[in-house]
Amino acid sequence: MTRRAVIVTPSLGENSLGRTMVTWTLLSELGWEVSVVAPGDADIWQPVVGTEFASACQGLGSLDGAGRADALADLAARSDVVIATKALPESFGLLAPIVDATGRRMILDYDDPDQEVWSPYSVPLWRVSARWGRHPLIALKMARVARWRHRLNGRIEYIVSNPQLQRSHGGTIVPHARTIGARGADHTSEKPTVAFIGTARQHKGIDEVRDAVAGFGPERFKLVVTDEAPPDARDNEDWVGRLPFEAAMELLRSSDIAVIPSKSTPFTHGQLPAKLIDGMMAGRLVIASDLPPIRWALGDAGILFDAGNRQALSAALERGADPATRRVLGERARESAIERFSIDACLPAMKAVVERVTGA
């Protein structure tokens, strides 16, 4: 008998879809038929364009509020499990009233500290006042989300991407599961290529890594970035534009170092970057900011540096210039990723969660 699940995700066009793909992949591996719906009709997130997962996604932007609610209620009624990606108004906020009306249970997936950052019930009073003043609509919507979580207490099974979020919300850790892909190129280059995979946003530390690489001069390192080139692109930088997932992974495997220079912010203290696991799985030397989820995932299988410290990042790159160092840490990272973050490694946790929800 076919088991069916529906995942409500905030948007088809944002990187939250990457986490949704993890849940979809694990359930599909367990033999479930999984539908993915979002409230709008945004163009699908570039990295997953053309994948089997993308064909399972559907936007409901053509429907009005009542039509959307009816469509979600119908999908939920025909599904054995209902899942919301993120505790946001556009996902959990749409699914919660349906769950409440039917008396059933659901799964809520946390992979970012959205509630901690935005909810007025999760921060000190002085921060509540400031947040409501700057972002009143967002704070109001997140307050409603928090009330739904309280109302459905005991009927929500939580999954989280890392221990930092587990400390806040409990639940079962289901990391960003990845297919065991090919090992990357041999670590022999005396002029290593440093790969920054993802959009080059300021909070991700792109300026720090650009300056650190430039500080060694044009002949020491080459930096490759999967985003559009800025006006001040340097000679030893290769900006290749935004790529589909497989193309980005091929670029990563051909590089020597995967750099994740995230800044220290309320969000990054609860985030586990998926590109960290991708770099580990490819057997690259991973150089990353020393933030709690990153430290948990990488451990001694890479090089950690103080977030935002350009001198520390430069010192990490200096260590990474040595092919032998890259070879040892890259192999250690790949072994750790296969053991902890492969699909097979993550399946038991996902299976246990859905069995608790369904009573199977």
LINVENRA-V475011 format. One record per residue. RES is the residue in three letters. PSI is psi in degrees with one decimal (none if undefined). Layout:
RES/PSI ; RES/PSI
//
This chain:
MET/129.6 ; THR/130.4 ; ARG/136.2 ; ARG/144.5 ; ALA/150.3 ; VAL/133.1 ; ILE/125.3 ; VAL/117.5 ; THR/150.7 ; PRO/-36.6 ; SER/147.5 ; LEU/-13.8 ; GLY/4.6 ; GLU/168.4 ; ASN/-7.1 ; SER/-21.5 ; LEU/-24.6 ; GLY/-40.9 ; ARG/-39.0 ; THR/-39.0 ; MET/-33.7 ; VAL/-49.8 ; THR/-44.3 ; TRP/-44.6 ; THR/-46.2 ; LEU/-43.7 ; LEU/-39.4 ; SER/-40.7 ; GLU/-28.9 ; LEU/0.6 ; GLY/11.0 ; TRP/151.5 ; GLU/117.9 ; VAL/127.5 ; SER/146.1 ; VAL/127.1 ; VAL/150.0 ; ALA/153.3 ; PRO/-24.3 ; GLY/-174.6 ; ASP/38.5 ; ALA/152.3 ; ASP/140.1 ; ILE/145.6 ; TRP/127.6 ; GLN/-44.7 ; PRO/-22.1 ; VAL/4.5 ; VAL/132.8 ; GLY/1.5 ; THR/164.7 ; GLU/-35.8 ; PHE/-43.1 ; ALA/-34.7 ; SER/-16.1 ; ALA/-3.1 ; CYS/142.3 ; GLN/131.7 ; GLY/146.6 ; LEU/23.0 ; GLY/-20.0 ; SER/-8.7 ; LEU/148.6 ; ASP/-179.2 ; GLY/-45.4 ; ALA/-40.6 ; GLY/-38.7 ; ARG/-43.7 ; ALA/-41.4 ; ASP/-41.4 ; ALA/-42.6 ; LEU/-40.3 ; ALA/-38.5 ; ASP/-44.0 ; LEU/-42.2 ; ALA/-39.3 ; ALA/-28.6 ; ARG/6.5 ; SER/146.6 ; ASP/-26.5 ; VAL/137.2 ; VAL/137.8 ; ILE/138.2 ; ALA/128.9 ; THR/114.5 ; LYS/145.3 ; ALA/66.5 ; LEU/156.8 ; PRO/-32.8 ; GLU/-4.2 ; SER/-78.3 ; PHE/-38.7 ; GLY/-28.1 ; LEU/-34.4 ; LEU/-30.0 ; ALA/-45.0 ; PRO/-33.1 ; ILE/-44.1 ; VAL/-42.2 ; ASP/-42.3 ; ALA/-29.1 ; THR/-12.1 ; GLY/12.8 ; ARG/178.7 ; ARG/165.8 ; MET/171.3 ; ILE/134.0 ; LEU/124.8 ; ASP/119.2 ; TYR/124.0 ; ASP/2.2 ; ASP/153.4 ; PRO/49.4 ; ASP/-45.1 ; GLN/-41.4 ; GLU/-37.1 ; VAL/-37.8 ; TRP/-24.5 ; SER/131.8 ; PRO/-8.9 ; TYR/1.6 ; SER/6.1 ; VAL/163.6 ; PRO/157.0 ; LEU/-40.1 ; TRP/-30.7 ; ARG/-31.5 ; VAL/-49.6 ; SER/-43.6 ; ALA/-40.9 ; ARG/-43.3 ; TRP/-32.1 ; GLY/-38.2 ; ARG/-38.0 ; HIS/65.3 ; PRO/-38.5 ; LEU/-43.2 ; ILE/-45.1 ; ALA/-38.5 ; LEU/-44.8 ; LYS/-40.1 ; MET/-28.8 ; ALA/-39.5 ; ARG/-40.0 ; VAL/-44.4 ; ALA/-37.2 ; ARG/-38.9 ; TRP/-39.9 ; ARG/-41.8 ; HIS/-42.6 ; ARG/-37.0 ; LEU/12.9 ; ASN/130.3 ; GLY/-14.6 ; ARG/6.9 ; ILE/128.5 ; GLU/122.0 ; TYR/139.8 ; ILE/142.1 ; VAL/156.2 ; SER/-14.2 ; ASN/164.2 ; PRO/-28.0 ; GLN/-42.9 ; LEU/-31.8 ; GLN/-35.7 ; ARG/-29.8 ; SER/-37.4 ; HIS/-7.3 ; GLY/-154.3 ; GLY/-171.9 ; THR/133.5 ; ILE/119.3 ; VAL/96.7 ; PRO/-179.0 ; HIS/93.2 ; ALA/142.5 ; ARG/146.1 ; THR/143.1 ; ILE/98.5 ; GLY/-174.4 ; ALA/148.7 ; ARG/144.7 ; GLY/-176.1 ; ALA/154.2 ; ASP/146.8 ; HIS/87.0 ; THR/-17.6 ; SER/136.6 ; GLU/-8.6 ; LYS/84.0 ; PRO/147.1 ; THR/125.7 ; VAL/120.6 ; ALA/126.0 ; PHE/103.0 ; ILE/127.1 ; GLY/-179.3 ; THR/141.7 ; ALA/67.7 ; ARG/154.1 ; GLN/-40.5 ; HIS/-12.3 ; LYS/0.0 ; GLY/23.4 ; ILE/-37.6 ; ASP/-39.5 ; GLU/-44.6 ; VAL/-34.6 ; ARG/-47.0 ; ASP/-38.8 ; ALA/-45.2 ; VAL/-43.0 ; ALA/-30.7 ; GLY/-18.6 ; PHE/-8.3 ; GLY/161.3 ; PRO/-15.8 ; GLU/-2.6 ; ARG/-48.1 ; PHE/156.7 ; LYS/134.8 ; LEU/128.0 ; VAL/132.8 ; VAL/131.8 ; THR/66.4 ; ASP/173.7 ; GLU/145.3 ; ALA/136.9 ; PRO/168.5 ; PRO/-27.2 ; ASP/27.9 ; ALA/138.2 ; ARG/165.8 ; ASP/-33.0 ; ASN/21.3 ; GLU/136.7 ; ASP/105.7 ; TRP/111.0 ; VAL/1.7 ; GLY/173.0 ; ARG/132.4 ; LEU/151.7 ; PRO/159.3 ; PHE/-50.0 ; GLU/-37.4 ; ALA/-39.0 ; ALA/-38.2 ; MET/-37.4 ; GLU/-40.5 ; LEU/-42.7 ; LEU/-45.2 ; ARG/-26.8 ; SER/-6.4 ; SER/174.6 ; ASP/-35.8 ; ILE/132.4 ; ALA/122.8 ; VAL/131.0 ; ILE/83.9 ; PRO/45.8 ; SER/140.5 ; LYS/161.4 ; SER/106.8 ; THR/166.7 ; PRO/-32.5 ; PHE/-48.0 ; THR/-20.6 ; HIS/-9.0 ; GLY/3.5 ; GLN/138.6 ; LEU/104.0 ; PRO/127.5 ; ALA/-31.5 ; LYS/-20.7 ; LEU/-47.5 ; ILE/-36.5 ; ASP/-43.6 ; GLY/-40.4 ; MET/-46.3 ; MET/-31.5 ; ALA/-3.2 ; GLY/27.5 ; ARG/157.8 ; LEU/122.7 ; VAL/124.3 ; ILE/120.9 ; ALA/156.1 ; SER/142.0 ; ASP/80.7 ; LEU/153.2 ; PRO/-51.5 ; PRO/-34.7 ; ILE/-43.1 ; ARG/-41.1 ; TRP/-43.3 ; ALA/-40.8 ; LEU/-39.8 ; GLY/-130.4 ; ASP/18.5 ; ALA/16.9 ; GLY/-162.3 ; ILE/121.3 ; LEU/145.7 ; PHE/158.2 ; ASP/124.8 ; ALA/131.8 ; GLY/-2.6 ; ASN/103.3 ; ARG/-33.8 ; GLN/-40.3 ; ALA/-37.7 ; LEU/-41.2 ; SER/-40.7 ; ALA/-38.0 ; ALA/-41.9 ; LEU/-37.5 ; GLU/-43.2 ; ARG/-39.8 ; GLY/-9.8 ; ALA/-19.2 ; ASP/119.3 ; PRO/-35.2 ; ALA/-40.2 ; THR/-44.0 ; ARG/-39.3 ; ARG/-46.9 ; VAL/-49.3 ; LEU/-32.2 ; GLY/-42.3 ; GLU/-38.0 ; ARG/-39.4 ; ALA/-42.4 ; ARG/-44.3 ; GLU/-41.8 ; SER/-41.8 ; ALA/-42.4 ; ILE/-41.9 ; GLU/-34.2 ; ARG/-27.7 ; PHE/3.7 ; SER/163.4 ; ILE/-44.6 ; ASP/-36.1 ; ALA/-30.6 ; CYS/-16.0 ; LEU/-43.8 ; PRO/-39.4 ; ALA/-43.0 ; MET/-40.3 ; LYS/-42.7 ; ALA/-37.7 ; VAL/-50.0 ; VAL/-30.4 ; GLU/-35.1 ; ARG/-38.1 ; VAL/-40.3 ; THR/-14.8 ; GLY/14.7 ; ALA/none
//
